[in-house]
Amino acid sequence: MHIDERKRLFKKTDSKMIELPWYAQEYIERSKRKKSPNTLLNYSLDYISFFNWLISEGFYQGERGDLPLDVLESLRAADVERYADFLSIEHGNSKDTIARKFASLKSLFHFLSQISEDDQGFPYLKRNVMIKVEADKEKLTVEKKAARIEDKILRDDEIFDFRVFVAEGFQGVCEPNKRIFNSHIKNKERDLALVSLILGSGLRISEALSLDLDDIDWLKAKVSVTRKGNKKDSVTISDIALQDLQSYVAIRKNRYRVGDNQTAVFLSLPTGPSGTVSRLTVRAAQKMLERYVDSFGRPALTIHKLRHTFATKFHQENNDLAKLKEQLGHSDMNTTMIYTHIAQEDRRHSVNKADS
């Protein structure tokens, strides 16, 4: 993750953190060196949700930021299980989402009961109710994971068609809406370059948006990225992705009115009275793609599904899981195996068509 994005996420975390009681603020502050800014932002949002629920259920009458530690200490396992029911029934959270939110709470309660120290050197909490509670994760086989993906990615000619739609087709669709039309005209080279890059490399969106100009090796058609765990890696990109990047970079400086000191590849349009240009954010990129996929008739297609699209096509053409694992930056071959099952399902469908 690029330092600009880290700063933005930490700033957003700080704005949420001040809504929390002092002990939750202390935990998040002390975790900044060890945990990613994305994780800390999710922690803040999870704690806000949990404390709001405690207040709505009558465990405490007062402001969220004043919620005392003894409320947490008095909780029973049944109380926390009721919170899981609330997340499931009222918010429609999946088992995996609830498990993630409970992991956030477990981290906080562990800190309060084991790591923290009051003036006498004792932990803030004497008992940790979260030890007694387990949230079930949805157990998905590799086959089931593959089944969830295969109908939500681009296949064969759709990959070419979607790229052409971003480059040419969307303009006609959005023309009646002047705001969207003008935004598209200003950003279409950038949008096409980003879409082509992920379809032609399998980069994660955070990796793509963290790119600086000097990370691109134009001669070797490679980009230098920082993987999870701050591991540096060199990733090959397709010829068409390289061409779309070249077309975008050729107009980038004038279109976005930036000087040589702005090194980010993917930029937002100037905003505010001073015309500030900044690195494109993940959320802005997601919203950008939503406009295209809705008009293309594939609303389930997300940026991460573009990565799955690349991986599926790569495996079909190369049948080399080791190279695919390296290209995607997976740490575990089991994660990469999912594309084998998609390929097997494709072959099964082909056989069934031939029989019919």
C-alpha positions as CSV (number, residue, x, y, z in Angstrom):
1,M,0.0,0.0,0.0
2,H,1.4,3.4,-1.0
3,I,2.2,5.9,1.7
4,D,-0.4,8.3,0.4
5,E,-3.2,5.7,0.8
6,R,-1.8,4.7,4.3
7,K,-2.0,8.3,5.4
8,R,-5.6,8.7,4.1
9,L,-6.7,5.6,5.9
10,F,-5.0,6.5,9.1
11,K,-6.6,10.0,8.9
12,K,-10.0,8.3,8.4
13,T,-9.3,6.0,11.3
14,D,-8.4,8.9,13.6
15,S,-11.7,10.6,12.7
16,K,-13.6,7.4,13.8
17,M,-11.4,6.6,16.7
18,I,-12.4,9.8,18.6
19,E,-15.9,8.5,18.7
20,L,-14.8,5.6,20.9
21,P,-14.2,5.3,24.7
22,W,-10.6,6.1,25.8
23,Y,-9.6,2.5,26.3
24,A,-10.6,1.5,22.7
25,Q,-8.7,4.6,21.4
26,E,-5.7,3.5,23.4
27,Y,-5.8,0.0,21.8
28,I,-6.1,1.3,18.3
29,E,-3.3,3.9,18.9
30,R,-1.0,1.2,20.2
31,S,-1.7,-1.0,17.3
32,K,-0.7,1.4,14.6
33,R,2.8,0.0,14.3
34,K,1.7,-3.6,14.0
35,K,-1.6,-3.6,12.0
36,S,-2.5,-2.3,8.6
37,P,-4.5,1.0,8.3
38,N,-7.4,-1.0,6.7
39,T,-7.5,-3.3,9.7
40,L,-7.5,-0.4,12.2
41,L,-10.3,1.4,10.3
42,N,-12.4,-1.8,10.4
43,Y,-11.7,-2.2,14.1
44,S,-12.9,1.4,14.7
45,L,-16.1,0.8,12.8
46,D,-16.7,-2.6,14.4
47,Y,-16.3,-1.1,17.9
48,I,-18.7,1.7,17.1
49,S,-21.3,-0.8,16.0
50,F,-20.8,-3.0,19.1
51,F,-21.0,-0.1,21.6
52,N,-24.0,1.3,19.8
53,W,-25.7,-2.0,20.3
54,L,-24.8,-2.1,24.0
55,I,-26.5,1.2,24.4
56,S,-29.6,0.3,22.4
57,E,-30.0,-2.9,24.5
58,G,-29.8,-0.9,27.8
59,F,-26.4,-2.1,29.0
60,Y,-25.5,1.6,29.4
61,Q,-27.4,4.8,29.4
62,G,-25.2,7.6,28.1
63,E,-22.9,8.6,25.3
64,R,-20.9,6.0,23.4
65,G,-17.6,7.7,24.1
66,D,-18.3,7.5,27.9
67,L,-19.1,3.8,28.0
68,P,-17.3,2.4,31.1
69,L,-15.1,-0.6,31.3
70,D,-17.4,-2.3,33.9
71,V,-20.1,-2.7,31.2
72,L,-17.7,-4.9,29.2
73,E,-16.7,-6.7,32.3
74,S,-20.3,-7.5,33.2
75,L,-21.2,-9.1,29.8
76,R,-22.1,-12.7,29.6
77,A,-21.5,-15.1,26.7
78,A,-25.3,-15.1,26.0
79,D,-25.2,-11.3,25.6
80,V,-22.5,-11.5,23.0
81,E,-24.3,-14.3,21.2
82,R,-27.4,-12.0,21.0
83,Y,-25.2,-9.5,19.3
84,A,-24.3,-12.1,16.7
85,D,-28.0,-12.7,16.2
86,F,-28.5,-9.0,15.8
87,L,-25.8,-8.7,13.1
88,S,-27.3,-11.7,11.3
89,I,-31.0,-10.8,11.5
90,E,-31.1,-7.0,11.5
91,H,-28.1,-6.4,9.3
92,G,-28.0,-9.5,7.2
93,N,-24.3,-10.1,7.9
94,S,-22.9,-13.4,6.7
95,K,-21.2,-15.9,8.9
96,D,-17.8,-14.8,7.6
97,T,-18.6,-11.1,8.3
98,I,-19.8,-11.9,11.8
99,A,-16.6,-13.9,12.4
100,R,-14.5,-11.0,11.3
101,K,-16.3,-8.6,13.6
102,F,-15.9,-11.0,16.5
103,A,-12.2,-11.2,15.7
104,S,-12.0,-7.5,16.1
105,L,-13.8,-7.7,19.5
106,K,-11.6,-10.5,20.6
107,S,-8.5,-8.4,19.8
108,L,-9.8,-5.5,21.9
109,F,-10.9,-7.7,24.9
110,H,-7.5,-9.5,24.8
111,F,-5.7,-6.2,25.0
112,L,-7.9,-5.0,27.9
113,S,-7.6,-8.2,29.9
114,Q,-4.0,-9.2,29.2
115,I,-1.9,-6.4,27.8
116,S,-3.1,-3.2,29.3
117,E,-1.9,-1.8,32.6
118,D,-3.6,0.5,35.1
119,D,-1.7,2.7,37.6
120,Q,-1.1,-0.5,39.8
121,G,0.1,-2.5,36.8
122,F,-3.1,-4.6,36.5
123,P,-5.1,-5.1,33.3
124,Y,-8.1,-2.9,32.7
125,L,-10.5,-6.0,32.7
126,K,-10.5,-8.8,35.1
127,R,-12.5,-11.1,32.9
128,N,-12.7,-11.6,29.1
129,V,-16.1,-12.8,28.0
130,M,-14.9,-13.1,24.4
131,I,-12.9,-16.2,25.3
132,K,-16.2,-18.0,25.8
133,V,-17.7,-17.0,22.4
134,E,-16.9,-18.4,19.0
135,A,-18.4,-17.2,15.7
136,D,-18.8,-19.9,13.1
137,K,-17.2,-19.2,9.8
138,E,-18.9,-20.5,6.6
139,K,-17.0,-23.6,5.6
140,L,-16.4,-23.4,1.9
141,T,-14.6,-26.0,-0.1
142,V,-12.4,-25.0,-3.0
143,E,-15.1,-26.3,-5.3
144,K,-17.8,-24.0,-3.7
145,K,-15.5,-21.0,-3.8
146,A,-14.9,-21.7,-7.5
147,A,-18.7,-22.0,-8.1
148,R,-19.2,-18.6,-6.5
149,I,-16.7,-17.0,-8.8
150,E,-17.3,-18.6,-12.2
151,D,-20.6,-16.9,-13.0
152,K,-19.3,-13.4,-11.9
153,I,-16.2,-13.1,-14.0
154,L,-15.7,-12.2,-17.7
155,R,-15.1,-15.1,-20.0
156,D,-13.6,-15.4,-23.4
157,D,-14.9,-12.7,-25.8
158,E,-16.4,-10.8,-22.8
159,I,-13.0,-9.6,-21.7
160,F,-12.4,-7.9,-25.1
161,D,-16.0,-6.6,-25.2
162,F,-15.8,-5.0,-21.8
163,R,-12.5,-3.3,-22.5
164,V,-14.1,-1.9,-25.8
165,F,-17.1,-0.8,-23.8
166,V,-15.0,1.2,-21.4
167,A,-13.1,2.8,-24.3
168,E,-16.0,3.5,-26.6
169,G,-19.4,2.1,-25.7
170,F,-20.0,3.8,-22.4
171,Q,-19.8,7.2,-23.9
172,G,-23.0,6.7,-25.9
173,V,-24.8,5.2,-22.9
174,C,-24.0,8.0,-20.5
175,E,-24.4,10.9,-22.9
176,P,-27.9,12.0,-21.6
177,N,-26.4,12.6,-18.2
178,K,-24.0,15.5,-18.7
179,R,-22.3,15.2,-15.3
180,I,-21.4,11.5,-15.8
181,F,-20.6,12.1,-19.5
182,N,-18.2,14.9,-18.7
183,S,-16.5,12.9,-16.0
184,H,-16.1,10.0,-18.4
185,I,-14.6,12.1,-21.2
186,K,-12.0,13.5,-18.7
187,N,-11.2,10.1,-17.2
188,K,-11.7,7.4,-19.9
189,E,-8.0,7.0,-20.7
190,R,-7.3,6.6,-16.9
191,D,-10.2,4.2,-16.4
192,L,-9.3,2.1,-19.4
193,A,-5.7,1.9,-18.3
194,L,-6.7,0.7,-14.8
195,V,-9.2,-1.9,-16.1
196,S,-6.7,-3.2,-18.7
197,L,-3.9,-3.3,-16.1
198,I,-5.9,-5.6,-13.7
199,L,-7.3,-7.7,-16.6
200,G,-3.8,-8.0,-18.0
201,S,-1.8,-8.6,-14.8
202,G,-4.1,-9.8,-12.0
203,L,-2.9,-7.0,-9.7
204,R,-4.9,-6.3,-6.5
205,I,-6.5,-2.9,-6.7
206,S,-4.4,-1.6,-3.9
207,E,-1.3,-2.7,-5.7
208,A,-2.4,-1.0,-9.0
209,L,-3.3,2.3,-7.3
210,S,0.0,2.3,-5.3
211,L,2.0,2.4,-8.5
212,D,4.3,5.4,-9.2
213,L,5.6,6.2,-12.7
214,D,9.0,4.9,-12.1
215,D,7.5,1.5,-11.1
216,I,6.7,0.8,-14.7
217,D,9.3,-0.9,-16.9
218,W,8.1,0.0,-20.3
219,L,10.7,-2.1,-22.2
220,K,10.1,-5.3,-20.2
221,A,6.4,-4.8,-19.8
222,K,6.6,-5.2,-16.0
223,V,5.6,-3.2,-13.0
224,S,7.2,-3.2,-9.5
225,V,4.7,-3.7,-6.7
226,T,4.7,-4.0,-3.0
227,R,2.8,-7.1,-2.0
228,K,1.2,-7.9,1.3
229,G,3.8,-7.9,4.1
230,N,5.8,-5.2,2.2
231,K,7.3,-7.8,-0.1
232,K,8.7,-6.2,-3.3
233,D,7.8,-8.0,-6.5
234,S,8.0,-7.6,-10.3
235,V,4.8,-8.4,-12.2
236,T,4.5,-9.0,-15.9
237,I,1.6,-7.1,-17.7
238,S,0.0,-7.9,-21.1
239,D,0.8,-6.0,-24.2
240,I,-2.7,-4.4,-24.4
241,A,-2.4,-3.3,-20.8
242,L,1.0,-1.7,-21.6
243,Q,-0.5,0.1,-24.6
244,D,-3.4,1.5,-22.6
245,L,-1.1,2.6,-19.9
246,Q,1.1,4.4,-22.4
247,S,-1.9,6.1,-23.9
248,Y,-3.0,7.3,-20.5
249,V,0.4,8.4,-19.3
250,A,0.8,10.4,-22.5
251,I,-2.2,12.7,-21.6
252,R,-1.9,12.3,-17.8
253,K,0.2,15.4,-17.1
254,N,-1.9,17.9,-19.0
255,R,-5.2,16.4,-18.3
256,Y,-4.8,16.3,-14.5
257,R,-2.6,19.5,-14.5
258,V,0.3,18.0,-12.4
259,G,4.0,18.6,-12.3
260,D,6.9,16.2,-12.1
261,N,6.6,16.1,-8.3
262,Q,3.3,14.1,-8.6
263,T,4.5,10.6,-9.1
264,A,1.3,8.6,-8.7
265,V,0.2,6.8,-11.9
266,F,-3.5,6.9,-11.3
267,L,-4.9,10.3,-10.4
268,S,-8.2,11.9,-9.4
269,L,-9.3,15.1,-11.2
270,P,-8.5,18.4,-9.5
271,T,-10.9,19.1,-6.6
272,G,-11.6,22.0,-4.3
273,P,-10.8,25.7,-4.6
274,S,-7.0,25.0,-4.9
275,G,-7.5,22.3,-7.5
276,T,-5.8,19.6,-5.5
277,V,-4.9,16.4,-7.4
278,S,-4.3,13.3,-5.5
279,R,-3.8,9.6,-6.0
280,L,-7.0,7.7,-6.9
281,T,-8.4,5.9,-3.9
282,V,-9.7,2.4,-3.8
283,R,-13.3,3.6,-3.1
284,A,-13.2,6.0,-6.0
285,A,-12.0,3.2,-8.3
286,Q,-14.7,0.9,-7.1
287,K,-17.4,3.6,-7.8
288,M,-15.9,4.2,-11.2
289,L,-16.1,0.5,-12.1
290,E,-19.7,0.3,-10.8
291,R,-20.8,2.8,-13.4
292,Y,-19.3,0.7,-16.2
293,V,-20.4,-2.7,-15.1
294,D,-24.0,-1.6,-14.5
295,S,-24.3,-0.2,-18.0
296,F,-22.5,-3.3,-19.4
297,G,-25.1,-5.5,-17.8
298,R,-22.8,-7.2,-15.3
299,P,-23.5,-5.5,-12.0
300,A,-21.9,-8.4,-10.0
301,L,-18.5,-7.7,-11.7
302,T,-16.2,-6.1,-9.1
303,I,-12.6,-5.0,-9.3
304,H,-11.6,-8.2,-7.5
305,K,-13.5,-10.2,-10.1
306,L,-11.3,-8.6,-12.8
307,R,-8.4,-10.2,-10.9
308,H,-10.2,-13.5,-10.9
309,T,-10.9,-13.0,-14.7
310,F,-7.2,-12.6,-15.4
311,A,-6.3,-15.7,-13.2
312,T,-8.9,-17.9,-14.9
313,K,-7.7,-16.9,-18.4
314,F,-4.0,-17.3,-17.4
315,H,-4.6,-20.8,-16.1
316,Q,-6.6,-21.8,-19.2
317,E,-3.8,-20.6,-21.5
318,N,-0.8,-21.7,-19.5
319,N,-1.9,-24.5,-17.1
320,D,1.0,-23.5,-14.7
321,L,-0.2,-23.0,-11.2
322,A,3.3,-22.2,-9.9
323,K,3.6,-19.2,-12.3
324,L,0.1,-18.1,-11.6
325,K,0.8,-18.2,-7.8
326,E,3.8,-16.0,-8.4
327,Q,1.9,-13.6,-10.7
328,L,-0.9,-13.1,-8.2
329,G,1.3,-12.9,-5.2
330,H,-0.4,-15.7,-3.3
331,S,1.4,-17.0,-0.3
332,D,-0.4,-20.3,-0.3
333,M,-0.8,-22.6,-3.3
334,N,-4.2,-23.7,-2.0
335,T,-5.5,-20.2,-2.8
336,T,-4.4,-20.6,-6.4
337,M,-6.0,-24.0,-6.7
338,I,-9.4,-22.4,-7.1
339,Y,-8.7,-21.7,-10.7
340,T,-8.1,-25.4,-11.4
341,H,-11.6,-26.1,-10.3
342,I,-13.0,-23.4,-12.5
343,A,-11.2,-24.9,-15.4
344,Q,-12.5,-28.4,-14.5
345,E,-16.1,-27.0,-14.4
346,D,-15.6,-25.4,-17.8
347,R,-14.5,-28.7,-19.3
348,R,-17.5,-30.5,-17.7
349,H,-19.8,-27.9,-19.3
350,S,-18.1,-28.4,-22.7
351,V,-18.5,-32.2,-22.5
352,N,-22.2,-31.8,-21.6
353,K,-22.8,-29.5,-24.6
354,A,-21.1,-31.9,-26.9
355,D,-23.3,-34.8,-25.6
356,S,-26.5,-32.8,-26.0
